[in-house]
């Protein structure tokens, strides 16, 4: 988030990595697995946006779980802090070390094997360092779908996706990352290996430990392997671009789309005119799918694993009938169904290029929040009012995974205002947005997590009882506070 | 499980419920909320099968969360053990007190209000004491589906369903109970109330606490309210009864059914000829859907929220085409699609009456286990072999939610053998089945939980590391061990 100040640094106790410790690390992971050169460390200690510059005594890159276990045990015995890291593509700094970090970064990047694929059982066993896109491709080669899909998929790693419970554009249908998992292997804070790598859809034998490690951002243990669920590959996909009356129309329309599509709504993305125009301005080759002067659009995609039958009705027939009904009801003002792969790609490109376009456009503020799906229209209206009251010339660029209740509530600074000036308003606007979200029973971080950047906001907005439970769990499972210390929770 | 001996009782420390404590309980919940008469206590201290007879000093029935909180705080301060209880319909004794329990039973039965229903947002907020069937009916009145569906639905309560992460016949499509939840309110061991009652599909703000309380069987806290997810009500349902070649054919068929049905497979239940015949023998009014002499059958149901369109293809057309393909492939030997509601009800009645019929048939043994879906055929074959090696005349009655990898691996004793004699074989057979399940990476309790009855089996089959994590969490969140002590885990 440009313009956001880092929270005050928490105390991160770590014993120093002595040369004796370095020797022992090298004995575990080999020369290939140890990076100590300052220049070579840079990509691991800096976040990809370049806004966080951390430090680490060494980058340690184990090749197998036993090495992860041995490294963690060594750190545990010596009180050395560990920052677990996958693709280091997170938006909140969860995988990037703090500037005063004296311990190691433990990168899972060398553990990148698909260990097993079971198309009949719809499951795949993988190592934590597999690139997300590689897993999508592997599933596709077996006529299956691994549905996790997000902007960083070409470089993020599945271990990080699971540790942060990643979201993306297919959550509406398939759920968050945690819903795509059958089993996990995790290295605990003391170096022990928890083998929960079971390919079971049902297992009621005590506490569900896997859900505790997912979303914990590496503060409770290190995910080393996972059994992932697969789905049938989509065969009949229909993508449409709709000019809609307002956000309320989007909610009502989506509510009816589930039944009309045979529960085959894949994505439903709310996009403002402002976002669309910004992409058209900055991203070469994008085209406006619909000449309309309305303020709100929906990118609606239905997909089925059943190929379109000769003479039968497919997704596009059902979508056509549905859109006719919605036009009739006054929710949809105009609409176009993609007739070619290129048209569909163009629609998706607009949606996916908003972040890139906004970086070109200039400084801005963005909030990844969620409320109950049916309260989105109320949130957008009240949110605009609250933010514009603070900075009347700020320009709203809202966008959202509306079916998940998740709005990327974004603003570009007033024309001509530089980052420094905008930053002066940032704290007040952030507070206003998060106060509103909280008063509506919402979440101040729908899918991006807490990491470093929202440390203080979590502390401010979550109840004392809730923070107490989290701290109790953290202290119980990581008594020496060596697992990604200073992230997610303030313990003090 | 008839014939199974109870585990050795763990030590369950509890201060006595003195008359002074009783007075304070009465002051919190009123006369209506307190049961001390021995006769009136019976339904709360005995399990519904009549196999567990426990004790409690009092049954406490709060009417609101604040009363639950006050009762728990009082117990916490005085070191009094609490058995939380919903409908007391569990199969493992999780909700029934141990015979030496000296504390209270805390029954949620008076907290039975539906607090809010949001059909557009597909969510419903309810109190823990709501009867499951009431919630199904409430959803249906709003043209929505709450998919949790199981034998005890007329008397089990949602709080118990969530605490045990209940399964049932719709898990294949909608997931276990934990997948049907957006938010929870929980009273913790010290009486504090955790308000996690958020209606959010996405919320990445720290550890996911709700998944910790679900499946914990009341040993970490008491679920008092929940926000449940809803789905569109089914409008086009097709039920079929298939004679199939063998369990392998069932797996392969199901693997293809997902795509062929547009991902609309609702249920896929494997039923043996032995189970079918037993039901036909004992349950009046049931009819054999198919005259066939094969050993294995599938009850396959596809359902869509989209009403069948005039001139369009509906579920039954797709099912017909699919069954023709499967006959061609040799997996299906014969099949019938229900043409009337009565025919469909008859098929379901056979499936749902197996438990009742087996009680009439005589003494038996049953194991609720799961393995990876694709390994079910191997499990069934090896399991038969292992059990028949111990008691050659035992009669297998297998049955299963095959799409979940969950087999109810059941046997009736040899003809003429009484319960006492069968019980002598029980320990060896249980060990053989659970050894096999474990060697195949499966679960010794797929959906019924641990409670009292599987306490020793969990201890035996789960790794020391896994048990250690569970105990660490239990001790951290319930340091005085007052929440359902002696269930799920042995702490000693």
Interface residues (C-beta under 8 A of the other chain):
Chain A: X118 X119 X120 X121 X122 X123 X164 X165 X167 X171 X175 X176 X178 X179 X188 X192 X193 X194 X195 X196 X197 X198 X199 X200 X201 X202 X203 X204 X205 X206 X207 X208 X209 X211 X212 X214 X215 X216 X220 X231 X232 X233 X235 X251 X252 X255 X258 X259 X260 X261 X262 X263 X264 X304 X305 X306 X309 X312 X313 X318 X370 X371 X372 X373 X374 X375 X401 X403 X404 X405 X406 X441 X442 X443 X444 X445 X446 X447 X448 X449 X450 X454 X458 X461 X462 X463 X465 X466 X468 X469 X470 X472 X473 X474 X475 X476 X477 X488 X489
Chain B: X118 X119 X120 X121 X122 X123 X164 X165 X167 X171 X175 X176 X178 X179 X188 X192 X193 X194 X195 X196 X197 X198 X199 X200 X201 X202 X203 X204 X205 X206 X207 X208 X209 X211 X212 X214 X215 X216 X220 X231 X232 X233 X235 X251 X252 X255 X258 X259 X260 X261 X262 X263 X264 X304 X305 X306 X309 X312 X313 X318 X370 X371 X372 X373 X374 X375 X401 X403 X404 X405 X406 X441 X442 X443 X444 X445 X446 X447 X448 X449 X450 X454 X458 X461 X462 X463 X465 X466 X468 X469 X470 X472 X473 X474 X475 X476 X477 X488 X489
